[in-house]
């Protein structure tokens, strides 16, 4: 993973992507706004919707499928592998030790962190709060405007009716996943500061992926001869 809100960047509603309320439905709707499923074959891109594309409200089944893709597609292994490497290098959990066995402990903990966060942020919480978990690309304007918009999606999202709302799914879902992680991390890692750190890391990673979602169509077109992004 409220009344309409606007970001502190003062982006006007007219600057935002269209809400998902056009009459497309069925297979045509699922394919219309689809970008490449993965970015460089490494980062999952299942939630991204191209600029100026109208989609119907996201169903509960679609939220579940998206969370599952983001959790178990082969591309979902790369971020946990990278984060596990950093955590091992910094010896963030001394109980895990070093070497291959230590890396394995870091990896499976990080993978479970990511999976639980995906299902809470993209399926469980947004089903309860009726929020749309898709990322609607802005697609126009300068770099700063688009970067600002993409980062603001951490705290602003669309509900199933197509209106801007506070992103409860992201903030609460990521926080809940961090809390759940205390059940499988060593006792020394179950402090408030460590839990808050895992929460912040999850939100930060999601913010970074929103940036990738925003600019990937342009990068793909320029360097890999992908489809011209909508403007």
Beta strands, then each sheet from edge to edge (+ up, - down):
strand 1: 38-39
strand 2: 43-44
strand 3: 48-49
strand 4: 131-132
strand 5: 135-136
strand 6: 156-159
strand 7: 164-166
sheet 1: 1+ 2-
sheet 2: 3+ 5+
sheet 3: 4+ 6- 7+
end
